[in-house]
Amino acid sequence: MRNVVWSRVDDRLIHGEVVTAWTPSMNANCILIVDDGVAADTFNKRVIKSLAPAGVKVFVITVEKAAERLVAEGKPGERIIVLTKSPIAFAQLIDAGVPIRQVNLGGMGIRGNRRPFVKNVSASPEEVDAIERMREKGVRVFYQLVPEQGVTEVDDAIIKKYRSEA
């Protein structure tokens, strides 16, 4: 498997927290953005790639391509951050056999049918279902905005509270 050092959900993808906090703290040299919609948008891909820190390669690919590439043999020295806009993409990668052990929930703003989930993270019922499926497979799911901040584990109580407030 490729050397994935961080797996993060952040609907802003590459932005200040990723560039100034997560990439250096993980000593990452590659960012893999996994999103079917962004992968199909040539202009958006170009913009996102231009936001990457100097010396960090950025690839924007579909969930299907990511599943193929992430289970392939790693390259010496690679340190990959995987970014998605939704936990659903991570659940799909895990369902496809990618051995992701933890998923960090970052920026997930209120939009569409998302509503508050944990801290400043909002989620749709489908995203909470994906989080629950990942947890059932032994994946650690947690909220942490930046490396210096404390961690909030997503547990049964958080999911139950979300569902009871529907």
N, C-alpha and C positions, 0 to 999 in steps of 0.2 A: 504494500500500500504506500501511497505517497505520504510524505511527512506533513500532515496537517497539524499545525501548532495551535490554531484557534478557530472555532466555529461560532459565528455570530449572526444573529438576526438583527438587521437594522435597515429599515425601509429607506434610509437616506444613502445607503451603500457607502461610498467613499466620501468622507467629510472630516471635519476637524478631529473628532474623537478617534477615529480610525487612523488618521494620518499622524497625529501628534502623540497619541497615547498607546493604542493597541499595537500598531506596527512596530514601533521601537521596543516596547516592553516584551514583545514576542520574538524580537529579532527576526521579523519576517522579511523575506526577499521576494515573495510572490503573493498576490491577492487574486483569488479566484472568485468571481462573481457568478453566482448560479441563479439565473432567472430567465425563463423562456421569453418573456416580453422584452426585456432589455437586450437579450441576445439577438432578437429579430430587428432591433432598431439601430441601424448603422450610425446615425447622428448621436444618439444617446450613448452608444458604446464609446465613440470618440471623445465625448465630453467626460465621461467617467474615467477613461484611461488617462486623460490629461490632468486629473486631480491627484493621481498617485504620487507618493513621495519619490524623490530622486532615487534611482537604483532599484526600485521595486517594480517587477513585471506585473502586469495586470492582464487577466484573461476574462472574457465575458462569454459564458456558454450556457447551454440549456441544461436542465436537470438530467436528461438522458445522457448527454455527452459527459457531464460531470461524473455521473455514476461510472461510466466506462473509464474515465481518466483517473479517478481517485482510487480505484482498486488496482491500477497498474503499478508496476515496479517503480519505486521512488528513484529520484536522482540524487547523487551525492550533494550535500549541502543545502538542499532545498528546504524552505520553511514557509509553509503555505497558510494564509488566513483564508477561510472560506466565508463569504458573505452572501446572505440571501435577504430578500425583503420580507419573508414570511417563514414561520416554522414549518409550514406545509412542505416547502422545498426540502428541508432537512429530513422530515419524515419520509418523503419520497426517496431520498438518497439512502436512508437507512433501510427502507423496504427493498431497495435494489441491491442491498448487500454491502454498502459502504460502512465500515466499522467506526462510526462516529461515537465517541464515548460521552461527550458533553456538548451542550449548546447554550451559549450565552445569549440572553435576550437583552437587546439594547434598545435603540429607538424604534418604537412601534407606535405611531401616532394614531389618534382617533380619526377614522375615515370609514366610509361605507358602513358596514354593520359591526365595526369594532367598538368596544366599550372598555372602560378601565378593567385591568386584569391584576397587575402587581406593580407597585410603585408608579412610575410614569409610563408604563407599558400598557397599551391597549391591545385587545385581541378580539377576533371574531369567534363565534362558536366553532367554526371549522378549524381555526387555528388552535383553539383550546383542545379540540379533539386530537389534532396532530401532536400537540404537546403531551397529552395523555398517552397516546400510542407510543411515543418515544420513551416516556418514563416506564411504561409497561415492559419495554425491551431493555431496560436497565440503563438508559441514557440519562445522565444528570442534566437537568434543565434548571437554569438559574438566571437571575437578573443581576447585572453589574454594569453600571454605566461606564466607568473607567477603572483601570487597574488599581488605583489608590483607594477606591471606594469599597465599602463592605459588600458582601454577597447576600442576596436573598434567595434561598432555595425555593423552587416551585415544588410544593408538596400537595398532598391530597386536600388539605384544608383550604389552600388558595383556590384550587380547582372547584371544590365544593361551594365555596363562597361565591365565586364567579357564576356558577350555574344557578345558585339559589336567588341571585339578583336579576335573573333574566326576565 
